Amino acid sequence: MSSEPSAPGRDTCVVRDAATGDVASVCAFGRAHVPPHYAPLIGEAAAQQQVTTWWSEEQIGSAVGRGLVVVAEAAGRVVGVAQRGRAGDDHVLYKLYVDPLFRGRGLGPRLVDAVVRRLPPDARRLCVEHFAGNARAGAFYEREGFEVERTEPSGDDPALDVVWRARDLVNP
């Protein structure tokens, strides 16, 4: 298991690979933080669907078992989660969430860096997708060097459109 302790003088948060014993805590984190974050952006039903689809013990357990999840932990509690995966040939950051009480402390960039360090050495870029209605996520990803590549319409609600971004991992 790999971990990166925080810099001296910062929070005592540790970013590490999620282990099988973390699955329930990661699912509980999703149930606690995803609906209140997304409900104002995409509606209550769509927010709850995010939890049902992407934060189930089966889905999280499978991702943890494949080494695709990293967590930020403080005082034995999960305070941040990042999950990677694939979309065709692309490596994708599918989850990046930080407990609102821990935002603004550099955990988001640390989780992104942890995901990048776990990519294969030949990975040339990392993609990310977020709802168009999530302006905070869009601003964060832009600060982290992810440039918009495309937007996939969702239908009637433009807030549910999916914005795809990518960040090059190697210098040209």
C-alpha positions, -999 to +999 in steps of 0.1 A: +000+000+000+014+034-010+007+066+009+018+102+008+017+120+041+009+157+041+037+183+042+048+193+077+027+221+091-003+211+071-033+189+080-024+155+091-043+140+061-028+110+044-035+102+008-032+065+002-045+036-018-079+024-007-080-011+009-108-036+010-115-025+046-122+010+033-151+001+010-179+007+035-163+040+045-160+052+009-196+042+002-207+061+034-186+091+022-205+091-011-239+088+005-231+117+029-215+141+004-227+134-031-265+142-027-260+175-009-234+186-034-253+176-065-289+182-056-287+220-061-269+214-094-288+186-110-318+179-088-325+155-060-334+125-082-303+128-104-281+133-073-295+102-056-290+083-089-253+092-088-250+075-054-271+045-064-251+039-096-215+049-087-212+045-049-226+010-043-206-015-023-204-036-055-190-008-077-167+007-050-155-028-040-147-037-075-127-005-081-109-008-048-100-045-056-085-033-090-064-006-073-083+022-088-093+042-057-072+065-035-085+081-003-076+111+018-078+102+055-077+124+086-080+110+121-090+076+107-119+091+087-122+092+049-123+129+039-116+126+002-119+101-026-105+098-061-112+069-085-097+063-119-107+041-148-107+039-186-128+051-214-114+034-245-077+042-247-080+071-222-073+071-185-101+089-167-105+104-133-141+094-126-144+105-090-128+134-071-145+145-040-133+162-008-154+166+024-165+203+024-148+208+058-115+199+043-117+219+010-092+246+004-064+227+020-048+212-011-064+178-009-080+180-044-046+185-061-030+159-039-057+133-049-052+142-086-014+138-082-019+104-064-040+092-094-014+104-119+014+086-100-006+054-102-010+055-140+012+034-162+045+050-172+034+053-208+001+072-200+002+104-221-029+121-207-056+120-180-092+128-188-120+139-165-157+144-169-181+165-149-216+179-151-218+212-169-238+225-139-209+219-116-190+252-122-169+247-091-155+214-105-149+231-139-129+258-123-109+233-102-101+212-132-091+242-153-067+253-125-052+218-125-045+220-163-075+201-177-087+217-209-122+212-223-123+188-252-161+183-257-195+185-241-220+157-245-256+169-243-278+151-219-312+160-233-335+185-217-314+198-189-281+215-198-269+212-162-267+175-169-245+178-200-212+161-195-181+182-200-150+162-209-115+176-202-080+163-206-046+171-192-014+161-210+010+142-187+041+144-208+059+173-224+056+174-263 
